[in-house]
Amino acid sequence: MKSSNYLRQAKRRGQHLRKSEGEDNHAWQDKILGKYQLTLALGINRAQLDSWIKQGMPVTNRGNINKEWEFDLVAVRSWAKAHGYKVD
């Protein structure tokens, strides 16, 4: 079980990212993002993202234990809209 301090810090980090997304939404355009940032930008959860990857969503670089996943936000949004998914 995680400590309450850990949970408070995680909550603050999430609020900070959402705040900066709302204030400067155009900054998210044409960006290369990791899995966590992509879920925030699209307003989806991690399970949905993994499902989309299996369905053929464009991935810039596949991650592994030593390397981060990378996604082009514009390409992912285009793919999602073409497949009928509602994204933020």
N, CA, C and O atoms as CSV, one atom per row, in Angstrom:
chain,resi,resn,atom,element,x,y,z
A,1,MET,N,N,0.838,-1.182,0.000
A,1,MET,CA,C,0.000,0.000,0.000
A,1,MET,C,C,0.885,1.248,0.000
A,1,MET,O,O,1.868,1.326,0.737
A,2,LYS,N,N,0.527,2.200,-0.819
A,2,LYS,CA,C,1.318,3.428,-0.934
A,2,LYS,C,C,1.029,4.344,0.251
A,2,LYS,O,O,-0.076,4.349,0.793
A,3,SER,N,N,2.026,5.109,0.640
A,3,SER,CA,C,1.835,6.038,1.749
A,3,SER,C,C,0.998,7.225,1.298
A,3,SER,O,O,0.916,7.529,0.108
A,4,SER,N,N,0.388,7.881,2.252
A,4,SER,CA,C,-0.463,9.019,1.923
A,4,SER,C,C,0.349,10.161,1.314
A,4,SER,O,O,-0.158,10.897,0.467
A,5,ASN,N,N,1.606,10.315,1.739
A,5,ASN,CA,C,2.454,11.352,1.173
A,5,ASN,C,C,2.702,11.083,-0.308
A,5,ASN,O,O,2.664,12.002,-1.126
A,6,TYR,N,N,2.958,9.814,-0.653
A,6,TYR,CA,C,3.159,9.439,-2.052
A,6,TYR,C,C,1.919,9.771,-2.871
A,6,TYR,O,O,2.031,10.296,-3.979
A,7,LEU,N,N,0.760,9.474,-2.347
A,7,LEU,CA,C,-0.495,9.733,-3.064
A,7,LEU,C,C,-0.745,11.229,-3.228
A,7,LEU,O,O,-1.213,11.675,-4.276
A,8,ARG,N,N,-0.431,11.999,-2.191
A,8,ARG,CA,C,-0.600,13.458,-2.301
A,8,ARG,C,C,0.311,14.019,-3.390
A,8,ARG,O,O,-0.108,14.865,-4.180
A,9,GLN,N,N,1.553,13.549,-3.430
A,9,GLN,CA,C,2.490,14.032,-4.440
A,9,GLN,C,C,2.031,13.656,-5.841
A,9,GLN,O,O,2.128,14.462,-6.767
A,10,ALA,N,N,1.534,12.441,-5.999
A,10,ALA,CA,C,1.046,12.007,-7.307
A,10,ALA,C,C,-0.147,12.850,-7.739
A,10,ALA,O,O,-0.256,13.217,-8.909
A,11,LYS,N,N,-1.028,13.155,-6.815
A,11,LYS,CA,C,-2.195,13.976,-7.126
A,11,LYS,C,C,-1.756,15.370,-7.562
A,11,LYS,O,O,-2.287,15.915,-8.530
A,12,ARG,N,N,-0.781,15.954,-6.845
A,12,ARG,CA,C,-0.281,17.279,-7.222
A,12,ARG,C,C,0.348,17.272,-8.606
A,12,ARG,O,O,0.142,18.202,-9.386
A,13,ARG,N,N,1.115,16.228,-8.918
A,13,ARG,CA,C,1.733,16.147,-10.246
A,13,ARG,C,C,0.667,16.100,-11.322
A,13,ARG,O,O,0.808,16.754,-12.356
A,14,GLY,N,N,-0.389,15.346,-11.105
A,14,GLY,CA,C,-1.477,15.248,-12.072
A,14,GLY,C,C,-2.197,16.573,-12.244
A,14,GLY,O,O,-2.537,16.950,-13.366
A,15,GLN,N,N,-2.433,17.286,-11.152
A,15,GLN,CA,C,-3.102,18.586,-11.243
A,15,GLN,C,C,-2.234,19.581,-11.984
A,15,GLN,O,O,-2.742,20.382,-12.769
A,16,HIS,N,N,-0.943,19.543,-11.750
A,16,HIS,CA,C,-0.031,20.457,-12.440
A,16,HIS,C,C,-0.068,20.216,-13.944
A,16,HIS,O,O,-0.104,21.171,-14.721
A,17,LEU,N,N,-0.058,18.965,-14.361
A,17,LEU,CA,C,-0.084,18.661,-15.791
A,17,LEU,C,C,-1.405,19.088,-16.415
A,17,LEU,O,O,-1.417,19.629,-17.521
A,18,ARG,N,N,-2.509,18.858,-15.731
A,18,ARG,CA,C,-3.812,19.258,-16.278
A,18,ARG,C,C,-3.921,20.772,-16.362
A,18,ARG,O,O,-4.484,21.302,-17.320
A,19,LYS,N,N,-3.380,21.479,-15.356
A,19,LYS,CA,C,-3.424,22.935,-15.382
A,19,LYS,C,C,-2.653,23.474,-16.577
A,19,LYS,O,O,-3.152,24.326,-17.311
A,20,SER,N,N,-1.449,22.982,-16.769
A,20,SER,CA,C,-0.639,23.500,-17.871
A,20,SER,C,C,-1.257,23.129,-19.208
A,20,SER,O,O,-1.115,23.872,-20.180
A,21,GLU,N,N,-1.944,21.988,-19.276
A,21,GLU,CA,C,-2.609,21.607,-20.526
A,21,GLU,C,C,-3.729,22.589,-20.841
A,21,GLU,O,O,-3.888,23.002,-21.990
A,22,GLY,N,N,-4.508,22.967,-19.826
A,22,GLY,CA,C,-5.619,23.875,-20.045
A,22,GLY,C,C,-5.172,25.281,-20.381
A,22,GLY,O,O,-5.786,25.950,-21.212
A,23,GLU,N,N,-4.110,25.732,-19.744
A,23,GLU,CA,C,-3.637,27.090,-19.967
A,23,GLU,C,C,-3.007,27.264,-21.339
A,23,GLU,O,O,-3.146,28.315,-21.965
A,24,ASP,N,N,-2.321,26.240,-21.801
A,24,ASP,CA,C,-1.564,26.370,-23.039
A,24,ASP,C,C,-1.838,25.152,-23.918
A,24,ASP,O,O,-0.933,24.374,-24.220
A,25,ASN,N,N,-3.094,24.997,-24.322
A,25,ASN,CA,C,-3.515,23.797,-25.045
A,25,ASN,C,C,-2.769,23.627,-26.363
A,25,ASN,O,O,-2.519,22.496,-26.779
A,26,HIS,N,N,-2.409,24.720,-27.030
A,26,HIS,CA,C,-1.698,24.603,-28.299
A,26,HIS,C,C,-0.299,24.025,-28.114
A,26,HIS,O,O,0.298,23.531,-29.071
A,27,ALA,N,N,0.226,24.083,-26.899
A,27,ALA,CA,C,1.553,23.528,-26.641
A,27,ALA,C,C,1.557,22.010,-26.784
A,27,ALA,O,O,2.610,21.417,-27.017
A,28,TRP,N,N,0.390,21.369,-26.647
A,28,TRP,CA,C,0.311,19.915,-26.795
A,28,TRP,C,C,0.322,19.513,-28.262
A,28,TRP,O,O,0.602,18.358,-28.583
A,29,GLN,N,N,0.026,20.438,-29.145
A,29,GLN,CA,C,0.001,20.115,-30.570
A,29,GLN,C,C,1.411,19.807,-31.050
A,29,GLN,O,O,2.383,20.331,-30.505
A,30,ASP,N,N,1.526,18.978,-32.047
A,30,ASP,CA,C,2.783,18.574,-32.695
A,30,ASP,C,C,3.885,18.167,-31.721
A,30,ASP,O,O,5.060,18.461,-31.938
A,31,LYS,N,N,3.498,17.502,-30.672
A,31,LYS,CA,C,4.465,17.048,-29.680
A,31,LYS,C,C,4.642,15.547,-29.735
A,31,LYS,O,O,3.740,14.812,-30.136
A,32,ILE,N,N,5.801,15.110,-29.331
A,32,ILE,CA,C,6.063,13.694,-29.119
A,32,ILE,C,C,5.869,13.457,-27.622
A,32,ILE,O,O,6.534,14.075,-26.791
A,33,LEU,N,N,4.957,12.560,-27.298
A,33,LEU,CA,C,4.590,12.321,-25.908
A,33,LEU,C,C,4.804,10.874,-25.525
A,33,LEU,O,O,4.825,9.990,-26.381
A,34,GLY,N,N,4.965,10.635,-24.222
A,34,GLY,CA,C,5.006,9.288,-23.676
A,34,GLY,C,C,3.591,8.817,-23.388
A,34,GLY,O,O,2.626,9.535,-23.650
A,35,LYS,N,N,3.468,7.610,-22.848
A,35,LYS,CA,C,2.143,7.043,-22.586
A,35,LYS,C,C,1.345,7.879,-21.590
A,35,LYS,O,O,0.170,8.163,-21.823
A,36,TYR,N,N,1.960,8.267,-20.504
A,36,TYR,CA,C,1.234,9.024,-19.477
A,36,TYR,C,C,0.754,10.370,-20.013
A,36,TYR,O,O,-0.408,10.733,-19.829
A,37,GLN,N,N,1.634,11.103,-20.669
A,37,GLN,CA,C,1.264,12.405,-21.209
A,37,GLN,C,C,0.183,12.266,-22.273
A,37,GLN,O,O,-0.703,13.114,-22.376
A,38,LEU,N,N,0.253,11.195,-23.067
A,38,LEU,CA,C,-0.749,10.983,-24.112
A,38,LEU,C,C,-2.122,10.721,-23.508
A,38,LEU,O,O,-3.126,11.216,-24.019
A,39,THR,N,N,-2.178,9.946,-22.425
A,39,THR,CA,C,-3.483,9.701,-21.790
A,39,THR,C,C,-4.070,11.006,-21.262
A,39,THR,O,O,-5.281,11.213,-21.346
A,40,LEU,N,N,-3.241,11.879,-20.725
A,40,LEU,CA,C,-3.734,13.179,-20.250
A,40,LEU,C,C,-4.219,14.044,-21.408
A,40,LEU,O,O,-5.271,14.676,-21.317
A,41,ALA,N,N,-3.461,14.070,-22.483
A,41,ALA,CA,C,-3.804,14.918,-23.628
A,41,ALA,C,C,-5.094,14.458,-24.306
A,41,ALA,O,O,-5.865,15.283,-24.797
A,42,LEU,N,N,-5.333,13.143,-24.335
A,42,LEU,CA,C,-6.515,12.614,-25.015
A,42,LEU,C,C,-7.701,12.416,-24.085
A,42,LEU,O,O,-8.824,12.218,-24.549
A,43,GLY,N,N,-7.469,12.467,-22.790
A,43,GLY,CA,C,-8.555,12.257,-21.835
A,43,GLY,C,C,-9.007,10.808,-21.776
A,43,GLY,O,O,-10.195,10.534,-21.603
A,44,ILE,N,N,-8.064,9.872,-21.918
A,44,ILE,CA,C,-8.383,8.451,-21.851
A,44,ILE,C,C,-7.560,7.816,-20.740
A,44,ILE,O,O,-6.670,8.452,-20.176
A,45,ASN,N,N,-7.861,6.552,-20.425
A,45,ASN,CA,C,-7.070,5.867,-19.404
A,45,ASN,C,C,-6.028,4.968,-20.051
A,45,ASN,O,O,-6.016,4.795,-21.270
A,46,ARG,N,N,-5.164,4.404,-19.241
A,46,ARG,CA,C,-4.049,3.602,-19.736
A,46,ARG,C,C,-4.524,2.336,-20.439
A,46,ARG,O,O,-3.938,1.929,-21.442
A,47,ALA,N,N,-5.580,1.710,-19.922
A,47,ALA,CA,C,-6.107,0.495,-20.546
A,47,ALA,C,C,-6.624,0.790,-21.952
A,47,ALA,O,O,-6.421,-0.006,-22.869
A,48,GLN,N,N,-7.288,1.927,-22.122
A,48,GLN,CA,C,-7.787,2.316,-23.440
A,48,GLN,C,C,-6.621,2.563,-24.395
A,48,GLN,O,O,-6.676,2.171,-25.561
A,49,LEU,N,N,-5.578,3.207,-23.908
A,49,LEU,CA,C,-4.405,3.458,-24.742
A,49,LEU,C,C,-3.768,2.149,-25.207
A,49,LEU,O,O,-3.427,2.004,-26.381
A,50,ASP,N,N,-3.610,1.206,-24.296
A,50,ASP,CA,C,-3.029,-0.087,-24.660
A,50,ASP,C,C,-3.901,-0.816,-25.679
A,50,ASP,O,O,-3.388,-1.488,-26.574
A,51,SER,N,N,-5.208,-0.681,-25.541
A,51,SER,CA,C,-6.131,-1.287,-26.501
A,51,SER,C,C,-5.963,-0.659,-27.882
A,51,SER,O,O,-5.959,-1.368,-28.888
A,52,TRP,N,N,-5.825,0.643,-27.937
A,52,TRP,CA,C,-5.643,1.342,-29.213
A,52,TRP,C,C,-4.333,0.930,-29.876
A,52,TRP,O,O,-4.271,0.795,-31.098
A,53,ILE,N,N,-3.281,0.729,-29.074
A,53,ILE,CA,C,-1.992,0.302,-29.630
A,53,ILE,C,C,-2.161,-1.052,-30.308
A,53,ILE,O,O,-1.635,-1.275,-31.399
A,54,LYS,N,N,-2.897,-1.956,-29.660
A,54,LYS,CA,C,-3.136,-3.282,-30.240
A,54,LYS,C,C,-3.961,-3.194,-31.524
A,54,LYS,O,O,-3.839,-4.046,-32.404
A,55,GLN,N,N,-4.801,-2.159,-31.630
A,55,GLN,CA,C,-5.641,-1.979,-32.814
A,55,GLN,C,C,-4.895,-1.306,-33.962
A,55,GLN,O,O,-5.441,-1.171,-35.057
A,56,GLY,N,N,-3.666,-0.886,-33.728
A,56,GLY,CA,C,-2.871,-0.316,-34.812
A,56,GLY,C,C,-2.655,1.179,-34.750
A,56,GLY,O,O,-2.311,1.789,-35.763
A,57,MET,N,N,-2.846,1.788,-33.595
A,57,MET,CA,C,-2.601,3.216,-33.443
A,57,MET,C,C,-1.136,3.517,-33.775
A,57,MET,O,O,-0.256,2.732,-33.419
A,58,PRO,N,N,-0.857,4.639,-34.451
A,58,PRO,CA,C,0.538,4.951,-34.806
A,58,PRO,C,C,1.416,5.194,-33.577
A,58,PRO,O,O,1.050,5.939,-32.668
A,59,VAL,N,N,2.568,4.555,-33.575
A,59,VAL,CA,C,3.552,4.686,-32.497
A,59,VAL,C,C,4.863,5.151,-33.122
A,59,VAL,O,O,5.355,4.524,-34.060
A,60,THR,N,N,5.429,6.227,-32.620
A,60,THR,CA,C,6.690,6.734,-33.145
A,60,THR,C,C,7.835,5.802,-32.767
A,60,THR,O,O,8.612,5.392,-33.630
A,61,ASN,N,N,7.944,5.465,-31.490
A,61,ASN,CA,C,8.955,4.522,-31.001
A,61,ASN,C,C,8.337,3.635,-29.941
A,61,ASN,O,O,7.772,4.124,-28.963
A,62,ARG,N,N,8.443,2.330,-30.136
A,62,ARG,CA,C,7.943,1.382,-29.133
A,62,ARG,C,C,8.926,1.324,-27.977
A,62,ARG,O,O,10.140,1.266,-28.173
A,63,GLY,N,N,8.384,1.341,-26.782
A,63,GLY,CA,C,9.215,1.318,-25.595
A,63,GLY,C,C,9.530,-0.091,-25.137
A,63,GLY,O,O,8.949,-1.069,-25.607
A,64,ASN,N,N,10.457,-0.163,-24.214
A,64,ASN,CA,C,10.785,-1.410,-23.538
A,64,ASN,C,C,11.314,-1.046,-22.158
A,64,ASN,O,O,11.100,0.069,-21.683
A,65,ILE,N,N,11.992,-1.967,-21.524
A,65,ILE,CA,C,12.466,-1.724,-20.161
A,65,ILE,C,C,13.443,-0.548,-20.083
A,65,ILE,O,O,13.526,0.119,-19.052
A,66,ASN,N,N,14.182,-0.290,-21.165
A,66,ASN,CA,C,15.193,0.766,-21.158
A,66,ASN,C,C,14.821,1.985,-21.987
A,66,ASN,O,O,15.576,2.957,-22.028
A,67,LYS,N,N,13.682,1.948,-22.639
A,67,LYS,CA,C,13.338,3.026,-23.561
A,67,LYS,C,C,11.862,3.401,-23.401
A,67,LYS,O,O,11.000,2.533,-23.261
A,68,GLU,N,N,11.591,4.695,-23.425
A,68,GLU,CA,C,10.230,5.204,-23.299
A,68,GLU,C,C,9.439,5.032,-24.593
A,68,GLU,O,O,10.011,5.054,-25.684
A,69,TRP,N,N,8.143,4.863,-24.471
A,69,TRP,CA,C,7.261,4.890,-25.632
A,69,TRP,C,C,7.167,6.324,-26.121
A,69,TRP,O,O,7.222,7.259,-25.322
A,70,GLU,N,N,7.024,6.507,-27.440
A,70,GLU,CA,C,6.861,7.848,-28.000
A,70,GLU,C,C,5.732,7.839,-29.012
A,70,GLU,O,O,5.621,6.928,-29.832
A,71,PHE,N,N,4.886,8.875,-28.943
A,71,PHE,CA,C,3.736,9.004,-29.827
A,71,PHE,C,C,3.683,10.416,-30.381
A,71,PHE,O,O,3.973,11.376,-29.667
A,72,ASP,N,N,3.316,10.549,-31.641
A,72,ASP,CA,C,3.088,11.847,-32.262
A,72,ASP,C,C,1.617,12.188,-32.023
A,72,ASP,O,O,0.728,11.506,-32.533
A,73,LEU,N,N,1.365,13.235,-31.252
A,73,LEU,CA,C,0.006,13.575,-30.851
A,73,LEU,C,C,-0.915,13.835,-32.038
A,73,LEU,O,O,-2.067,13.403,-32.029
A,74,VAL,N,N,-0.430,14.528,-33.049
A,74,VAL,CA,C,-1.260,14.842,-34.216
A,74,VAL,C,C,-1.661,13.558,-34.946
A,74,VAL,O,O,-2.820,13.398,-35.328
A,75,ALA,N,N,-0.711,12.650,-35.138
A,75,ALA,CA,C,-1.006,11.386,-35.818
A,75,ALA,C,C,-1.980,10.536,-35.017
A,75,ALA,O,O,-2.871,9.907,-35.587
A,76,VAL,N,N,-1.815,10.514,-33.699
A,76,VAL,CA,C,-2.703,9.721,-32.851
A,76,VAL,C,C,-4.118,10.293,-32.872
A,76,VAL,O,O,-5.091,9.544,-32.964
A,77,ARG,N,N,-4.235,11.617,-32.787
A,77,ARG,CA,C,-5.580,12.224,-32.841
A,77,ARG,C,C,-6.253,11.946,-34.175
A,77,ARG,O,O,-7.446,11.644,-34.212
A,78,SER,N,N,-5.516,12.040,-35.260
A,78,SER,CA,C,-6.073,11.745,-36.581
A,78,SER,C,C,-6.535,10.298,-36.662
A,78,SER,O,O,-7.612,10.019,-37.190
A,79,TRP,N,N,-5.737,9.385,-36.147
A,79,TRP,CA,C,-6.084,7.969,-36.148
A,79,TRP,C,C,-7.350,7.726,-35.328
A,79,TRP,O,O,-8.253,7.008,-35.757
A,80,ALA,N,N,-7.402,8.332,-34.145
A,80,ALA,CA,C,-8.557,8.137,-33.258
A,80,ALA,C,C,-9.841,8.653,-33.905
A,80,ALA,O,O,-10.875,7.988,-33.853
A,81,LYS,N,N,-9.776,9.821,-34.505
A,81,LYS,CA,C,-10.967,10.382,-35.157
A,81,LYS,C,C,-11.378,9.542,-36.355
A,81,LYS,O,O,-12.572,9.356,-36.593
A,82,ALA,N,N,-10.421,9.034,-37.108
A,82,ALA,CA,C,-10.718,8.188,-38.269
A,82,ALA,C,C,-11.377,6.876,-37.856
A,82,ALA,O,O,-12.133,6.289,-38.630
A,83,HIS,N,N,-11.094,6.419,-36.646
A,83,HIS,CA,C,-11.679,5.179,-36.153
A,83,HIS,C,C,-12.913,5.417,-35.282
A,83,HIS,O,O,-13.421,4.489,-34.653
A,84,GLY,N,N,-13.387,6.644,-35.248
A,84,GLY,CA,C,-14.636,6.969,-34.553
A,84,GLY,C,C,-14.521,7.154,-33.055
A,84,GLY,O,O,-15.533,7.108,-32.356
A,85,TYR,N,N,-13.326,7.360,-32.545
A,85,TYR,CA,C,-13.149,7.596,-31.112
A,85,TYR,C,C,-13.220,9.083,-30.813
A,85,TYR,O,O,-12.702,9.905,-31.568
A,86,LYS,N,N,-13.860,9.415,-29.715
A,86,LYS,CA,C,-13.938,10.803,-29.284
A,86,LYS,C,C,-12.727,11.099,-28.408
A,86,LYS,O,O,-12.503,10.426,-27.402
A,87,VAL,N,N,-11.950,12.101,-28.789
A,87,VAL,CA,C,-10.777,12.499,-28.004
A,87,VAL,C,C,-10.910,13.965,-27.646
A,87,VAL,O,O,-11.556,14.740,-28.351
A,88,ASP,N,N,-10.279,14.334,-26.521
A,88,ASP,CA,C,-10.318,15.733,-26.056
A,88,ASP,C,C,-9.482,16.618,-26.946
A,88,ASP,O,O,-9.395,17.824,-26.711
